[in-house]
């Protein structure tokens, strides 16, 4: 108050400015919402027979005969990007990233009720890898011909292109692909171990065999599968061998794998390469961070000297991202986005952000700091970098655009994705052939008929410019390898904001709650979020269960509760949670609600444009019989009045 000379006008102005900033920031910081949507992208990319629980309803079964021509069943797995090829290397990297999130972000994912979804996403890949590894020295590394696939624009359900399967064996090695698949299966075995020990053991057996195959029969997979060269050319296999060894050591505790990573540290570049990127092709920074964990936990033993060299390179990567690396730093756009390459640049930003969030945890657990040429920094600085990249992705950028499709008020609507750009097979049942797809759907200026929720597009150029054009595949195409690191990143950031959410609608208030805590501590320093003392009894009396104006047992019921409260400028604010429940025996659609006496922000409902009138979001148009849905609002004083206007 003293900073404004006690002026009420000044206080009001500050409140207005901060409220506006917080309202805008809510779109950038709704990590729980973003996390939930990101899982949907992996469902949209599924190949094979889809489960009954499939949530992306515009997709159907596809690729059911994959591998049959070669006498093996390769049904399942994930399509790579906007195409329908199952490229083994980026798919395996994506599964490793998902598994790493499940292992190191277990607390956050479990707390937000997303662990099961994470394991489902992992297993859709690992079940495929098990099929693709029928013998110790055989790995089917790709399904589909990239060239013919890219000459056609058709739905996965209509595929007419070649579904040739390509394999690695002792005569056609691929240490990079086999090594990455071993890493993915080892990491996945850790993810499943607390929940399904027998499946975990199966994954670990395959991981060990694949590592042995990769190490014994060395070579680049693109030399054995030339068809992949134009799409996922490998720059080497040494990093994947070290990567697989590091994950196998963590999964098994077997000193053999740690000794392998130590003995080959110099020869394979593990302690020689200081990197400024982490990606499907370059795992060195990941290896260095993963092995640094052993040292930070005080378990280096006889290998401490070499592990310190690994950590020096991990620090190099982290310091470069923070621009404290003595001039050898990453490049960023004017808006602050990590910039590595013109083509699909966001994949590098998402992977680096996830990796630094992981490294921040390792350093914090050891009470250690990051030592950079330009000075030491606390682990929080790494997490701040990760948050800056996540916020940029979610809309805090010059374009004001979320690059996560379906998130926020503005996002790409012309995504370079065949399935998203052509009406669903359930809407247009006639086949869309190869050429027809280009003529009728690829070149059209209209928005995609199917929103591919959770897809991370390639992103803007080095000047923060993005062209929302389906033909601009360098910027508008999403990939597995780019999107996968977001699971761990969003989980970590949503968990750092305090109380985790059980549903997509419960996370969206988090950043504004941080704002209200800041407001409450203005002039008195920083206040931790979610400082929520128990409300007085009168607060609960002011918030009874509310029903519609109809009698109890009506088709639609509202259950109202207070989930948090705090003080700000002598006013107590409450976070109100309202559960809408369909008690009828039939679905309810087009529900419109009237909310009166609302004085604060609201999440989980969309305004209709009419006064005090709200509706469910686009993705939740219908409430099935017995289904419930929640929304949340924050305000001081009495609760708002909620009633039903209409539905059908």
Secondary structure, DSSP 8 states (H G I E B T S, - for coil): -GGGTT-HHHHHHHHHHHHHHHHHHHHHH-HHHHHHHHHHHHHHTB-BS--TT---TT---B-TTTTGGGTS----SB--SSS--EEHHHHHHHHHHHHHHHHHTHHHHHHTT-HHHHHHHHHHHHHHHHHH--BTTBEEEEES-HHHHHT----GGG--S---EEEEBTTB--HHHHHHHHHHHHHHHHHHHTT-HHHHHHHHHHHHHHHHHHHHS---HHHH-GGGTTTS----SHHHHHHHHHHHHHHH--HHHHHHHHHTTTTTTTTT---S--SSS--HHHHHHHHHHHHHTT--GGGHHHHHHHHHHHHHHHHHHHT-STT---EE-TTS-EE--STTTHHHHHHHHHHHHHHHHHHHHTT--EEETTEEE-HHHHHHHHHHHHHHHTT-STT--BSBTTSSS-B-SS-S-HHHHS--TTTS-S---HHHHIIIIIT--S--SS--TT-B-----TTS-----TT-HHHH---HHHHHHHHHHHHHHHHHTSS--SSGGGSTTHHHHHHHHHHHHTTS----TT------HHHHHTS---B-SS-TT-SEEEEEEEEEEEEETTEEEEEEEEEEEE-SSS-EES-EEEEES--S-EESEEE-SSTTEEEE-GGG-EE-TT-EEEEEEEEESS--EEEEEE--
